[in-house]
């Protein structure tokens, strides 16, 4: 049964990612909005749905530390694992808006999270409002001022869809990614337990990566279909959404406290999140300006593997 869950989850992820990509391209054409903006908003929100669901449920159940761990772990996986694999498969060229807007917003959001939880180990409700308010300002800026950040390599393949199809593909694609990730996590955890793998290993690998699987599926499909603007925007946007939307909304519902049994989040994991988010900027410029290639992907993926390794030891 575990194998069937895993296979079914993978199928749903591929289908969901494809449907979501169709909706994103169609919405971009219909509203005449650059694809990078659609990637950073619509696609990011859809692929961040698992983090939002897990975090709100955790907060309502009293396990508020899990909400923070979920976001920090997912953000590390998005850059180290997902972006690493994506640029190994195909290089991504970026323009100035990456280091003028997108990356700085991701770093500011990450630093805000750091300062909010390091001192009192709690994200208060008013701090959640600050995070969510920053998201609103960022979205308004994107929709009004953001320019095309990645060249569309195959514009002739774009298809302008009727509005009802855009909505349908968006809803079905988002649901497919969520359901696929749930099946994949359940199947993988069950299989790991049957093989005698410890809960610690399962938590730091399968579960932490599981909520990033939708980003991975959407990004790889976008790259394979030459929609790299959506791929890059989705990854940067997902990290911004995870902090500003997921933790912002969750903290507005109930303050998020990092309890004494989860201090590694403050003492170790959040520094990894800041470091791996920061390192993307120099990688964009070195060795070839405004480009992420397979060498950068190996560095990012290697950093993520080392993070998992040192977490287990």
N, C-alpha and C positions, 0 to 999 in steps of 0.2 A: 504493500500500500504506500509506503514511503517513496518508493521509486515512481509510482504513478503520480503522486503529488508533485514530485520534482519535475517530471516530464510535463504534466499539465500546467504547472507554474511557468515553466520556460516557454511553452506555446502561447500562453496568455500574455506573457511579457513581450514577446515578439509581435504578436498581433496588436496589443495595446499600444506599443511604441509606434508601430506603423500607422495606426488610426490617429494617434495624437499628432504625429508629424503631418499627416494630411490636413488635419484641422488647423494646425499652426500655420502652414503654408497658405491654406485657403483664407484664413483670417488676416494674414499679412497682406495678401493681395486685395481682399475686399475693403479693408480699412486703410490701405496704402501706408502701412506702418512697417518700418524695417524689421526683417526677420530676427535680428538680434534682440529687439525689444519684445517681440512675441516670445522668443526663447526665454528671456529673463522674467517674463510676467506669466503668461498663460501656461506655458509648458512647465516652468519652474514650480508654479503653484500646484499643478496637477501631480508632478512627480514628488513633491514634498508632502502630499496628502498622507502617506504612511507615517511620517514623523509627526504630523499634526495630530492624527488620530491616536497614536501611541502616547504622545505627550499629554494630551488632554485627559485621556483615560487614566494615565498614571497619576496625574494631579488629582483627579476626582477620587481615585482609590487611595490617596494618601502617600503614594510612592513618588513624591515630587523629585527626588534625586534622579530617578530614572528618566524624567523629562529632560534634565540637563545633560545626562550621560548620552541619551539618545541623539541629541542635537550635536554635541561635541564629537561623538564617534562618527556620526553620519557626515559631518563636515570634513573630517580627516579622510574618510573613505571617498568622498566625492572628488577631492583633489588628488590624493595619493593613488587610489585605486582606479576610480572612474576616468579622471582626466589622463592619468598615466596610460591606461589601456587604450583610451581613445586616440591619443597622439602617437602611440606606437603603431596603431593601425593606419593612421593617415595624419600627416602634418596639418597644422592649422595656422593660417596667417591672420594676424590681427592688426587693427589700426589704432590711432592715437586715443580713441575713446576708451580703450581698455585700461590704459594707465592714467587717463585723466578723470574717468568716472567710475567704471565698473569695479576695478580692483580697489581703489581707495574706499569706496562704499563698503565693500566686503571687509576690509581691514578695520574701518571705523566701527562697523557692527561687531566685529570680533573683539575689539578692544573695549567697547562698551560692555559687552557680556563679561569680560574679564574684570573690569572695575566694579561691576554690579555684584559679583558673587565672591570676590576674593576677600573683601573686608568683613562682611557680616554673613557670608555663605548663604545669602538669600536674595532672590530677585523679588523685590516688593511689587505690589500692584501698581504703584505710580511709576516704577521703573519699567514695568511691562507696557504702560501707556506711552512712555518715552520711546521705547523700541518700536511699538506699532505706529506711533506718530512719524518716526523717521522713515518707516516703510511707505507711508502715504506720500510723504514729500518726495521720496525717491521715485515712486511710480509716476507722480505728476511730472517730475523732471524728465523721466524716460519718454513719456508719451508726447511731451512738448518739444524737447530739444535733442534727444539722442539721434545720432546719425547712423548710417549703415556702418557697422564695425567689421564685417567680414564680407568679402566679395562673393556674390552668388555665382558659383561656377557653372550651373546649369539652369539658367532662368527659363529656357525653352521647355523644361519639364514641369514647370509650375502649372497647376490647374486651379482656376477660379471656381470654387464650389458655391452652390446655392447656400443661403444662410442656414436653412434647416439641416443640411448635410454637415456644415461646419459644427453646429451645436451637437448633432448626433455623434459625429466622429470624436469630438472633444469629450463628451460624456462617456461614450463606450470605451474610448482609448484610456481615459483616466481610470475608469473602473477596472479595465483589463490589467493595467499596471498594478493597481492596488491588490486585486484578487490574485494575480500571478505572483506577486511578492509574498502574499500571505501563504499561498500553497507551497511556494519554494521554501520559505522559512520553516513551516510546519513539517514538511517532508524531510528537510535537511536535519532539523533538530531531532526528529524521531529516528532517522537513520543513524545519526551520530551517537545517540543514547544506546541504540541497539548494538552499536559497535564498541561500546564501552568508553567513549570519549567523555571527558569530564565536563561538568556544567560551565566551568571557567573558560574552557576552550570554546565551547559552543557559544557562550555569551560574547566573547571578544571577536569571534570570527563570523559565524553564521548570522546571529541576530544583529550585530552592529553593521555588517555588510548588507543584511537583508533589506533594511529600509533605504539603502542606496541603490538597490538593484533596478528600480524604475529609472533612475537617472542614467545608469549604465546602459540599460536597454534602449532608452530614448536617444542617448548620445551616439551609441554605435550605429543604430539605424539611421540617424541623421547624417553621420559621416559616410556611411555606405551609399546613401542617396545624395551625397554631395551637398547637403544642407548644413554646412559647418557653422554657419552663423547661429542656427538654432542650437547646435551641439554646445558651442562655447557659451552662449548666453544662458542655456539651461543650467550648466554647472555652476557658473558664477552666481546666477540668480537663485539657484537652489540653496546655496550657502547663506545668501542674504536673507532669503525667505525663512530658512530654518531658525535663524536668530531673531529676526525682527517680527516675523509673523507667528511662527510656532511658539517660541518662548514668550513673545509679547502677548499673544492671545491667552496662552496658558497662565501667565503671571497675573493677567487681569482677572482671570477666573478665581485663582487662589495663589498666594505667594509661593514661590518655588524655593524650597530649602534643600541645601546639600547637607545631608546628615553625616554623622561621624563615621559611618561605615562606608562612605563614598568619597572620602577626602582625596583619594587619588585623582579625582576629576580636577580638583583645584591644584594639587601638588605636582601633577604630571601631565594629564591629558590635555588640559586647556593650553599649556605651553606648546604641545605638539600641534594643536590646531592653529595657534598663532604662527608658529614657525613654517608649517607646510602651506599656509595661506600666503605668507610673505614671500616664500621662495619662488612662487610662480612669476613674480615680477622680474627678477634677474634672469630667470630662465627664458623669458620672452625676448630678452635682448642679447643673451649669450648662447651660442656663438654667433648667431645670425639675427639681426634686429627684427623685432615684431613678428616672431615666428616660434611656434612650438613644434618640435620634431620628435623623432623616435628616441633620440638620446635623452631629451628632456623627459620623455615618458618613462624610460628606464630608471632615471633618477627618482622621479615621483613614486613609481611603483616600488622601487627598492626602499625608499623611505617608509612607505606604508608597511611593507613586510617587516622592516626593522621595528617599527612601532608595535606591531602585533607581537613580534618575538619578545621585545623587552617588557611588554605588558604581561606576558605569560611567565616570565622568569623572575 
